[in-house]
Amino acid sequence: MAKEKEVSLKLRPLDDRVVVEPLEAEEKTAGGILLPDTAKQKPQRGRVLAVGPGKLRDSGERSSLAVAKGDEVLYGRYSGNDIQVENREFKIMRESDILAKVVK
């Protein structure tokens, strides 16, 4: 197995926002059929690269986030905002847009 490369990211999300790097879409179907680029679905799975400090409550405290850097998550198909930094695509979304953490 190859080691995962460390990503040097020059983004710091604010409040309860999270920076996610989408994972590649599936190349094959479950039956083994190769998919052309036009038939691939938009990825709904990604790796968390950075998290904000948490939402500021009325009491002045920050609430902690349920996800952390390095977590693999599932999110809605059209969740978040797509951005491009240093020729790489990322998504910035609120923690509430994340549907689940993938547990291995």
Summary of the structure (lengths in Angstrom):
residues: 104
radius of gyration: 15.5
end to end distance: 15.8
largest distance: 54.7
contacts: 238
relative contact order: 0.28
helix: 6%
strand: 36%
